[in-house]
């Protein structure tokens, strides 16, 4: 009788494992179907900027940077920081990274917007609760075979001394590059390479990506979603709340998706939230067509 029970347990586990495998395969196929818009298949350029909240906001921006680097690692993407401005007390003011891999942009476009953190501040001597904000922007990292026309006369190119990592050579030469596209007001910069030539090439690549995104936004008429990153980085504009005190919860304000596993989420386990947003947007587009 015991042997029969053990056999039944083994069969049950086998069936459960089969269901999980089928469910995972179906979810992957559904996600691939949702990632069918122009630009989705490209790699991505991701930017993070600290907002309201002082030092807590800069520390929060640093936490988000780590979250997306860990997400990229989990998904098998490669990631590289191409520009970063460190806050003098803690964290970062800004960073830009390249995330290489098929559909990286398709996933990350749902992260565009303001992210809000609530916690007991490690920078408050009285251990009070603080709220901090940071914004995330994503652009498709377009391939060289896609032509983006840029008139050199419409650009302002400045060089300056890098304040980032890279050793003494970086900090004693005007190797950092900032490019302003006058017609759109788009500004990109790169300072992480030792060579001014390499920094300029990377900045031009970032500019092309942002101009491509600019055109996609107009054609796809999803400006209300993509412009969320242009709102003030403060209360009332967030797409997602991360609460560490008095309870622990991550909640997406658009889809209603939530999770109590905040530590896992901040460690890069956010693909389910991304897929939920893709399904949410597909539903809105379906309503618009009906």
N, C-alpha and C positions, 0 to 999 in steps of 0.2 A: 504493500500500500504506500509506503514511504517513497519507494522508487517511482511509482506511478505519479505521486505528487510532485516529485522533483522533475520528472519529465514534463509534466504540465506546466510547471514554472518556467522551464527552459523554452517551451513552445511559446508561452505568453511573452517572454522577453524577446524572442525572435520576431514575433508578430509586431510588438511595439517598436522594435528597431526598424522593421520594414516600413511601418507607417511613418516613422520619423524621416527615413530616407526619401520616401515618396513625397512627403510634405515639403521637405527641403528642396527637392527637385522641382516641384510645382511652383514653389515660391520663387526659385531662381528664374524659371521660364516666364513667370508673370512679371518679374522685375525687368527682364530683358525686353519684354513687350512694352513696358512703360518707358523704357529708355530709348525711345524712338525719335525724339525731336532732334532738330539740327544742332550739332555741336555736342550732343550728349556723349558720343563715343570718344571724345578727345580727353587728353590729360588736362590737368587744371592748374591754374595759378590761384592760390588762396591768400587773402590778405586779412589781417586781424589788427584792429585799432582799439586802444583803450578809450573809454568814455567817461561819463560822470562817475565819481566815486573816489577820486584822488589816488593815493597809493594802492588802495584795495583794487581799483579798476586796472591799474597796471599789472598787479599781481594776478588778477583774473585773466587778463589778456595772455599772460604767460601760461596759465593753467589751460586755456583754450588751445594755445599753440601745442602744448604737450598732448592734449586730447586728440587733435587731428593728426599729429605725427604717429601716435599709437594706433589710431584708426587705420592710417595708411599701411602701417606695418602689419596689422591684422589682416588686411585685405590683399596683401601681397604687392602693394604699390611702393614705389621708391619716392622718397621725399627729400628735398634739399632747400635749406633756407637761403634765399637770394638777397634779402635785405632785412635789417633789424635795427631798431632804435631802442636802446636800453633806458629804463627809467632810473634816475640816480639813486633812488631809495630801494626799490624792489620791482621786479617784473620788467615789462616792456611797454613802450608807448605804441610801437608798430612793428609788424613783421610781415614779410611776404615770402611764400614758399612755392616751389614747383612740386606738384604731385603727379608722378608719371604712372600711367596705366590706363588701359581701355576702360571707358565709362567713368573715369574719376570725376570729370566735370558733371556728368549726369547725376551722380550721387550728391556731389557737393553743392550743386546749385540750390538745393533745398535748405542749405545752411545759411544762405544770404539773409542778413538781418541783424537785429540787436539781441544779444544774449545777456540775461540778468542773473546775477548771483546774490543770494542772501545767506549770510553766515555771521558767526562771531568773528570780528576782525582780529587777526593776529597783530595788527599794527595799533590797536587801541589798548592803552594801559588799563582801562577800566573794563575791558572784555565786553564791550557792547556790541549789539547786532548792527551790521552795516549792509548796505545794498550797493552793488557795483555793476557797471555796464561795460560791455565791449561789443564792437560790431565785427561782423564777418562778411567778406565779399569774395566771390568766386568768378573766375573767367575761364573760358575754354582756351587751353594752350594749343593754338592752331599750328598746323603743319606748314612746312616751307612751301608746299605746293598750292597753298591757298593765298591768292594775291590780295593784299590789303594796300591800297594806294595811300601813301603819305607824302604830302607836299613838304619838302624840307623848309620852305619859307614860312610854314605855319607852325614850326617848332621853335621853342626856346630851350637851349641846352646849356645847363650850368654844371660846373665842376666844383667840388668842395672837398674838404678834408674829412676822411672817414672817421666816425666815432665808434665803429663796431669792432668786432674781433678781427684778428688777422696779423697781429704783431706790430712792431714799431714801424715797419715800412708803410703799412696802410695808414697809420696815424700821422705820418710826417709828409705825405704827398697828397696832392689834390686828385685822388684816384676815384672818388665817388662821383656819380653822375645823376643829375636830375633832369628830366625832360618834361616840358609842358606843351600839350597840344592845344594851341590857342583857340581853334574853332569850338572845341567841346569842353575845354577847361580841365581835361584829364591830366593828372600829374602822376608820373612814375619815377622811381628812383632805385638805384642799386649801388651798394657799397661793399659787398662782401668779398669781391675779388681784389687781388693786389693790383691788377692792371686796369687802367682807365679804359682801355680799348675793350676789355672783356665786360666791364661794368656797363659800358655804353651799349654793347651788343645785347646784353641781357635786358637792359631797360627798354630798348627798342622792341624786343620780343614781347615784353610785358605790355607795351603800348599797343602793339598790334592785337594782342589778345583782348585788351579792353575795348578797342575800337570795334573788333569783331562782335564782342558781347553787346556793344551799343547798338549795332545793326540788328542783331538777333532780337533784342528787346523790342525794337520798333516793328519788326516783321511779325513776331509771334504775339504781339499785343499782350504781354504779361508784365507790363510795367509796374502794376500794383505790387507784384511779388518782388521783382528785382529791385525796385526803388526803395524797398524797405531798408536797404543798407544805407540809403542816403538820408534817412530820418535822423533827428537828433538822437545821440546815443545816450538815452536817459529813460526815465519812467514813462510807461504807457506805449512805448514803441517796440517792445521786445517780442520776439517770435518764440522764445523759450525761456522758462524760469528754472533755475537750479537752486533749490533750497536745501541748505545744510543745517539750519536751525530756525525755528524750534522743532521741526520735523525734517525728514530727509526725503526729497522727491524731485524728480525732473519731469517737467510737463511742457509739452508743445502747445502753445496758445492757439495754433491754427487747426491742428488735427484733433486735439484733446488727448493724444497719446501720452501716457505717463509711466514712470518706472520708479520704484523705491530703491533700486540698485544704483545709487548715485556714484559710488566708488567705481563700479564696473563701467558706468557710462563715461566718467571722466578718464577712464583708462582706455577709451577708444571703442567701447562696445555700443555703438550708436547706429549700426546699419539698419536695425529694425525701425527706428524712428525715421530714417531716410526713406525706406521703402514705404512706410505709412504715408509720408508726405507725397511721394510719387503717386500712390493710389488716390489720395485726396485730390490732387491736381487733375488727375485723369477723370475723376468724377465731375469736377467743376467744368472741365472742357466738354464732357459729354452732355451736361445740362445746357451748356451754351449752344451746342449744335442742335439740340432738340427744339 
